[in-house]
Amino acid sequence: MTFQLDLDIAAPAGQVFEFVADFTTMPRWYSAVRRVEHVGGLHGLGARYKMYRDLPGGPARNDVSITTYAEGEEVTFTSLSGPTPFTYRYLVRPSRHTTRLILEGTISASGLTGPAALLGPLAERLFRGGMRDNLGTLKQLLESAPRSGTR
């Protein structure tokens, strides 16, 4: 499934980018993610992570890498292994009073096992709704954060 979601966030573009580009913040706003460990590389292109999630088929781990990085503008996270292969590309676009965050992604339910594997297209539709909710949480976190920092 390929998708695009976007939202306007009342926070500076630099703050939005810094938060989204730090993959370790994901457990704070992405409901299925329980823990993220930085396991290699410097911040930016080539950094690697282990992401632990709760999926319909049970606990899962994905190895993830930053595959594109343009400071302040774009970051892409790509799963290298694990169930539900994905690529999430975040684009940050400043505007006059807000910051537009665009998420372009692909995700597959192909790695699900057991009864969850039978959900296929339904799982992907549920994912889209869940991701909208997650981005809503991200928006709330960023809009309530002090302007001098992101954490």
C-alpha positions in Angstrom: 0.0 0.0 0.0 1.3 3.4 -0.9 -0.1 6.5 0.9 0.4 10.2 1.5 -0.8 12.1 4.6 -0.1 15.7 5.4 -0.9 18.1 8.2 -0.1 21.6 9.3 1.7 22.0 12.6 1.9 25.3 14.5 5.6 24.9 15.3 8.9 26.1 13.6 10.0 23.9 10.7 13.4 23.3 12.3 11.7 21.9 15.4 9.4 19.7 13.4 12.3 18.3 11.4 14.5 17.7 14.4 11.8 15.8 16.2 10.7 13.7 13.2 14.3 12.9 12.0 15.1 11.6 15.5 13.7 8.0 15.1 14.0 7.4 18.8 11.1 9.8 19.4 8.7 7.5 17.6 7.5 5.6 20.8 6.2 9.0 22.1 3.7 9.4 19.2 3.4 6.2 17.2 1.0 3.9 19.2 2.3 0.5 18.0 5.9 1.4 18.7 7.1 0.3 22.1 10.8 1.0 21.9 13.5 2.2 19.5 17.2 1.7 19.9 19.9 3.6 18.0 22.4 0.9 17.0 24.7 2.5 14.5 25.8 5.4 12.4 25.7 9.1 13.3 22.5 11.1 13.2 21.4 11.4 9.6 22.0 9.3 6.5 22.9 5.7 7.3 21.9 5.7 11.0 20.4 2.4 12.0 17.8 1.4 14.6 16.0 -1.5 16.1 12.3 -0.8 16.4 10.1 -3.0 18.6 6.3 -2.9 17.9 3.1 -4.5 18.9 1.3 -5.8 15.8 -1.9 -7.8 15.4 0.2 -11.0 15.0 2.2 -10.2 18.2 5.4 -8.5 19.1 7.7 -7.6 16.2 11.1 -6.2 15.6 12.2 -4.3 12.5 15.8 -3.2 11.6 15.5 0.3 10.1 17.9 2.7 8.4 17.8 6.3 7.3 18.0 6.1 3.5 17.7 9.7 2.5 18.5 12.8 4.6 18.4 16.5 3.7 18.9 18.6 6.9 15.7 20.5 7.7 13.8 19.2 4.7 13.6 15.4 4.2 14.2 12.1 6.0 13.4 8.6 4.9 13.2 5.6 7.2 13.3 2.2 5.5 12.9 -1.2 7.2 15.7 -3.6 6.3 14.2 -6.6 8.0 11.1 -7.6 10.0 7.4 -7.9 9.3 5.3 -5.3 7.5 8.1 -3.9 5.3 7.9 -0.1 5.1 9.4 3.1 3.9 8.3 6.4 5.5 9.5 9.6 3.8 8.9 12.8 5.8 9.0 16.1 4.1 9.0 19.4 6.1 7.8 22.5 4.3 7.8 25.8 6.2 5.0 28.3 5.5 4.1 31.6 6.9 2.4 30.6 10.2 2.8 26.8 10.3 4.9 23.9 9.1 3.5 21.4 6.6 4.6 17.9 7.4 4.1 15.4 4.5 4.4 11.7 5.0 4.8 9.6 1.9 5.0 5.9 2.6 4.7 2.3 1.5 3.9 -0.5 3.8 2.9 -4.1 3.3 1.0 -6.6 5.5 3.0 -9.4 3.9 5.0 -10.1 7.0 2.0 -10.7 9.3 1.5 -14.2 10.5 -1.4 -16.3 11.9 -4.9 -14.9 11.7 -3.6 -11.4 11.2 -2.2 -12.5 7.8 -5.7 -13.1 6.6 -6.6 -9.4 7.1 -4.4 -8.2 4.2 -6.2 -5.2 2.7 -8.3 -4.6 5.8 -5.1 -4.4 7.9 -3.7 -1.8 5.4 -6.9 0.3 5.7 -6.7 0.1 9.5 -3.1 1.2 9.3 -4.0 4.3 7.3 -6.5 5.3 10.0 -4.1 4.5 12.8 -1.3 6.6 11.1 -3.7 9.6 10.9 -4.2 9.2 14.7 -0.4 8.9 15.2 0.2 12.1 13.2 -2.4 13.8 15.3 -0.5 12.9 18.5 2.7 14.1 16.8 1.1 17.4 16.1 -0.1 17.8 19.7 3.4 17.0 21.0 5.1 19.5 18.8 2.5 22.3 19.3 2.7 22.0 23.0 6.6 21.7 23.1 8.6 24.7 24.2 9.8 26.7 21.2 13.4 26.5 22.3 13.7 22.7 22.1 11.9 19.7 20.8 12.0 17.4 23.8 
